[in-house]
Amino acid sequence: MGTGANHRTAAIWLWPEFAAYLGPSLHLDAHATAVNCYALGVDSPFDLFVDDRHRRVRSALIPARTAHRVIAGTGRMLFFYHFSADRPAHPDEAAVLAHLTGTPDPRSLCRLILGDHPGVPRDPRIARAVEMLTRAPEAANSAAEIAAALHLSRSYFLHLFTVHTGTSFRRYRLWARLIRAGRSLAEGHELTRAAADAGFASPSHFSDTFHALFGLTATALLTTGPRIVVPDDLADPRTGLPAISSIRPDDRESRGVGHGAGPSMTSV
């Protein structure tokens, strides 16, 4: 079963700690992702708007919680999302583009973009908190409860979480829930069930969150007919070691889900 995407079909890859979209450009509103985003115009440059600045770029690193808007043409785009406490190194744009000329392998793509950058927070207490969030994102998992389990005050825990992940606790919890919703969709469930599985209070809460973090609604994305891919080997593709979180045993290689050289890279 192939895992690639062509000009007409989009692919979405979901790991516990990162995710990627490869496919036709999307009409995105201004948004701020919960984690870092590497954006690449696969076929041509795109316009990037951050605050009052506008740049025409081929690729960009957009830090977590940075309000921005991407306007692309009719070609393909790659969006790769991941968390990191440090500003990631710039991927080799030419190498990523070369890889995307053929059938992309999601694990190789991860290695090209992330390199040897560690995916686990350096502080073991925060690594444990991330594991708790990704293992059961549908649970209440309040900051106070996790802080208590780690024998930390709530305020110090929130400070450490941001320092070691590069994003806030609240936004990362939303990110983990959206990843869980995506996995539910890959299992063949409808959007309403996926939102409930991920712990969202209502379908409208899920829709509003998705739009705020990605610039379009989940319904709008799914109407393009993307293939949602959950790799059955959930080891970290950079190290071969098990990912931070344990994944439900019924998660497996994807099922399709159908509903209804230019300017150089820049850093935001």
C-alpha positions in Angstrom: 0.0 0.0 0.0 1.6 3.2 -1.1 2.1 6.2 1.2 2.9 8.9 -1.3 1.0 11.8 -2.6 0.8 13.2 -6.2 -0.4 16.5 -7.6 -4.1 15.5 -7.2 -4.1 13.6 -3.9 -2.9 14.8 -0.5 -1.3 12.7 2.2 -1.2 13.4 5.9 1.3 11.5 8.1 0.7 11.3 11.9 3.2 10.4 14.5 2.7 11.0 18.3 5.1 14.0 18.3 5.0 15.3 14.7 2.9 15.3 11.6 3.1 16.3 7.9 0.9 17.3 5.0 1.9 16.9 1.4 -0.5 17.8 -1.3 -2.1 20.6 -3.3 -1.9 24.0 -1.8 -4.8 25.0 0.5 -6.7 28.2 1.0 -5.5 29.1 4.5 -6.6 31.9 6.8 -4.2 33.5 9.2 -3.4 31.0 12.0 -0.8 30.1 14.7 0.2 26.5 15.0 0.8 24.9 18.4 4.2 23.6 17.4 6.9 24.5 14.9 6.1 24.3 11.2 8.4 23.9 8.3 6.6 25.0 5.1 7.9 24.2 1.6 6.6 25.1 -1.8 7.2 21.8 -3.6 6.6 23.1 -7.1 7.0 26.8 -6.7 7.6 29.6 -4.1 4.8 30.9 -1.9 3.9 34.2 -0.1 4.4 34.3 3.6 2.8 37.0 5.8 4.0 37.5 9.4 2.8 40.6 11.2 3.3 43.4 8.7 6.1 41.6 6.8 5.6 39.9 3.5 8.2 37.6 1.8 8.2 35.4 -1.3 10.0 32.3 -0.3 10.5 28.6 -1.3 10.5 27.4 2.3 10.3 28.8 5.9 10.6 27.8 9.5 7.7 29.2 11.4 8.0 28.9 15.2 5.1 27.7 17.4 2.5 30.3 18.3 3.5 32.7 15.5 0.5 34.2 13.7 1.1 33.9 10.0 -0.6 33.3 6.7 0.6 31.2 3.7 -0.7 32.0 0.2 0.4 29.6 -2.5 -0.4 29.0 -6.1 -1.7 25.8 -7.6 1.3 23.6 -6.9 2.0 21.3 -4.0 2.9 22.3 -0.5 4.6 20.5 2.3 3.8 21.4 5.9 5.8 19.5 8.6 4.9 20.1 12.2 7.0 19.2 15.2 7.9 20.6 18.7 11.3 21.7 19.8 12.6 23.9 22.6 15.4 25.3 20.4 15.1 26.9 17.0 15.6 23.9 14.6 18.4 23.9 12.1 17.4 24.7 8.5 16.7 21.6 6.6 18.7 21.1 3.3 16.0 22.5 1.0 17.6 21.0 -2.1 17.7 17.5 -0.5 14.0 17.7 0.6 12.9 18.8 -2.8 15.0 16.1 -4.5 13.3 13.5 -2.2 9.9 14.8 -3.1 10.5 14.3 -6.9 9.8 10.6 -6.3 7.4 8.7 -4.1 8.1 10.2 -0.6 9.0 8.0 2.3 7.7 9.6 5.5 10.5 8.3 7.7 13.2 9.6 5.3 11.3 12.9 5.1 11.4 13.2 8.9 15.2 12.5 8.9 15.8 15.1 6.2 13.8 17.8 8.0 14.7 17.0 11.6 18.2 15.7 11.3 19.6 14.6 14.6 17.6 17.1 16.6 16.3 15.3 19.7 12.5 14.8 19.8 12.4 14.2 23.6 12.5 17.2 26.0 15.7 17.2 27.9 14.0 17.4 31.3 12.7 13.9 32.1 9.8 15.4 34.0 8.6 17.3 30.9 9.2 14.2 28.8 6.9 12.3 31.2 4.3 15.1 30.9 4.4 14.9 27.1 4.0 11.1 27.3 1.0 11.6 29.6 -0.6 14.0 27.1 0.1 11.9 24.0 -0.9 8.6 25.6 -4.4 9.8 26.6 -5.1 13.2 25.1 -8.8 12.7 25.6 -8.4 12.7 29.4 -8.8 16.0 31.4 -5.1 16.2 32.0 -5.1 19.6 33.7 -1.8 21.4 34.3 -2.4 21.2 38.0 -2.9 17.5 38.0 0.1 16.7 35.9 2.3 19.1 37.9 1.2 17.3 41.1 2.0 13.9 39.6 5.5 15.3 38.9 5.8 16.8 42.3 6.1 20.4 40.9 4.1 23.5 41.5 1.7 24.4 38.7 3.5 27.7 37.9 6.9 26.1 37.8 5.6 23.1 35.7 4.1 25.5 33.1 7.4 27.4 32.9 9.4 24.2 32.5 7.0 22.9 29.9 7.4 25.9 27.6 11.2 26.0 28.1 11.6 22.4 27.1 9.0 22.0 24.3 8.9 25.5 22.8 5.1 25.8 23.2 2.6 26.2 26.0 1.0 23.4 27.9 -2.5 24.3 26.7 -1.5 24.4 23.0 0.4 21.2 23.2 -2.6 19.5 24.8 -4.7 20.8 21.9 -2.1 19.5 19.5 -2.1 16.0 21.1 -5.9 15.9 20.9 -5.9 16.9 17.2 -3.4 14.1 16.5 -5.7 11.7 18.3 -8.6 12.9 16.2 -6.6 12.4 13.0 -5.8 8.8 14.1 -9.5 8.2 14.8 -10.3 9.4 11.2 -7.6 7.0 9.9 -9.4 4.2 11.7 -12.5 5.0 9.6 -14.6 7.0 12.1 -16.6 10.1 11.2 -15.6 13.5 12.2 -18.0 13.8 15.1 -16.7 10.5 16.6 -13.1 11.6 16.0 -13.7 14.8 17.9 -15.3 12.9 20.8 -12.5 10.3 20.9 -10.0 13.2 21.2 -11.7 14.7 24.2 -13.2 17.8 22.5 -16.3 19.1 24.3 -18.3 19.4 21.0 -17.8 19.2 17.2 -17.8 23.0 17.1 -15.0 23.2 19.7 -13.0 20.8 17.6 -13.7 22.8 14.4 -12.7 26.1 16.0 -9.5 24.7 17.4 -8.5 23.1 14.1 -9.1 26.4 12.3 -7.2 28.4 14.8 -4.2 26.1 14.6 -4.2 25.3 10.8 -6.0 28.0 9.1 -8.9 26.0 7.7 -11.6 23.7 9.1 -11.2 20.0 9.3 -14.2 19.6 7.1 -12.6 21.8 4.4 -9.4 19.7 4.6 -11.3 16.4 4.4 -13.3 17.4 1.4 -10.0 17.4 -0.6 -9.9 13.6 0.0 -6.5 13.3 1.7 -5.0 10.0 2.6 -4.3 9.8 6.3 -1.3 7.6 7.1 -0.5 6.3 10.5 2.9 4.5 10.1 2.7 1.1 11.8 6.4 1.4 12.9 6.1 4.2 15.4 9.8 4.3 16.3 11.4 7.8 16.1 12.6 7.8 12.4 15.7 9.7 13.4 17.0 7.3 16.0 15.1 4.0 15.6 14.1 4.2 19.3 10.5 3.9 20.4 8.5 7.1 20.3 7.8 8.9 23.6 4.2 7.6 23.9 2.6 4.2 23.7 0.1 4.0 20.9 -3.2 2.1 21.0 -2.6 -1.5 19.6 -5.3 -1.2 17.0 -3.4 1.7 15.3 -1.9 0.5 12.1 -0.9 1.5 8.5 -3.3 3.9 7.1 -6.6 3.6 5.4 -7.7 6.3 3.0 -10.3 8.7 4.3 -12.7 10.3 1.8 -15.2 12.9 3.0 -18.1 14.1 0.8 14.8 26.2 -7.3 13.5 29.4 -6.3 14.0 31.8 -3.5 16.0 30.4 -0.5 14.6 29.3 2.8 13.8 31.9 5.4 13.1 31.8 9.1 10.3 33.8 10.6 
